[in-house]
Amino acid sequence: MTMPRYAARRDTAEADVIDALERAGFHVWALDYPVDLAIRKDSWAPGMVQLLEVKSRRKKDGTYVKDKRQGAQSKFLEATGCPVVTSPLEALQAVGAWGGEP
């Protein structure tokens, strides 16, 4: 196994997403692989965590750019149904902490 030469680059949207989740009462752990975040709320059943992938919006239409190197990650996201979020609101909606309009 080789060690990475550089620290993993974080998505620019990640800090705001983490802040929103923590303010909503979630514990948040930043991961490097296979996705960006693992989150948990104290009221959830023991051992239950939610994984989230954070992507920064880069296109003018608000979508995100997939990196060609993320093939394995795309397969993981598809196989597990892990939510991909691009904003704090999307993250809160993905974990059921926000059901209203923005």
TABEL-V147305 format. One record per residue. PHI is phi in radians with two decimals (999 if undefined). OMEGA is omega in radians with two decimals (999 if undefined). D_LAST is the distance of its C-alpha to the last C-alpha in whole Angstrom. Layout:
phi: (PHI/PHI)
omega: (OMEGA/OMEGA)
d_last: (D_LAST/D_LAST)
This chain:
phi: (999/-1.76/-1.54/-1.14/-1.40/-2.31/-1.15/-1.08/-1.40/-1.59/-1.19/-1.14/-1.33/-1.09/-1.06/-1.17/-1.13/-1.06/-1.03/-1.11/-1.15/-1.15/-1.16/-1.50/1.67/-1.64/-1.57/-2.25/-2.12/-1.41/-2.00/-1.82/-2.72/-1.53/-2.33/-1.44/-2.35/-2.06/-2.26/-2.69/-2.02/-0.99/-1.35/-1.31/-1.04/-0.94/1.44/-1.51/-2.37/-2.05/-1.64/-2.37/-1.87/-1.82/-2.16/-1.50/-1.24/-2.20/-1.52/-1.11/-1.47/1.59/-1.45/-1.94/-1.64/-1.52/-1.43/-1.05/-1.34/-1.68/-1.06/-1.12/-1.14/-1.05/-1.13/-1.10/-1.05/-1.17/-1.20/-1.76/1.26/-1.07/-1.15/-1.92/-2.13/-2.13/-2.69/-1.02/-1.08/-1.07/-1.14/-1.12/-1.16/-1.12/-1.80/1.33/-1.65/-2.54/-2.02/-1.62/-1.41/-1.09)
omega: (3.12/3.11/3.10/-3.12/-3.10/3.08/3.11/3.12/-3.10/3.06/-3.09/3.14/-3.00/-3.10/3.13/3.11/3.13/3.14/-3.13/3.14/3.13/3.10/3.10/3.04/3.13/2.93/-3.06/3.07/3.09/3.12/3.03/-3.06/0.04/3.12/-3.01/-3.01/2.92/-3.12/-3.13/3.04/-3.09/-3.09/-3.14/3.11/3.12/3.10/-3.11/3.05/3.07/3.06/3.08/2.99/-3.14/3.06/3.06/3.09/-3.10/-3.12/-3.12/-3.14/3.07/3.12/-3.13/-3.13/3.04/3.11/-3.13/-3.12/-3.04/-3.12/3.14/3.12/3.11/3.10/3.11/-3.13/3.14/-3.09/-3.06/-3.08/3.13/-3.14/3.01/-3.08/3.14/-3.12/3.07/3.14/3.10/3.13/3.13/3.09/-3.11/-3.12/3.07/-3.12/-3.14/3.14/-3.07/3.08/3.12/999)
d_last: (45/44/42/39/40/37/34/31/29/25/22/21/17/19/19/15/15/18/17/13/15/18/16/15/19/20/23/22/25/25/28/29/30/29/25/24/23/24/22/23/22/25/25/25/28/31/31/27/25/22/23/20/21/19/19/19/17/21/21/20/18/16/18/20/24/26/29/32/33/30/32/33/29/28/30/29/26/27/29/27/24/22/18/18/15/14/11/11/7/10/12/11/10/14/15/14/12/9/9/7/4/0)
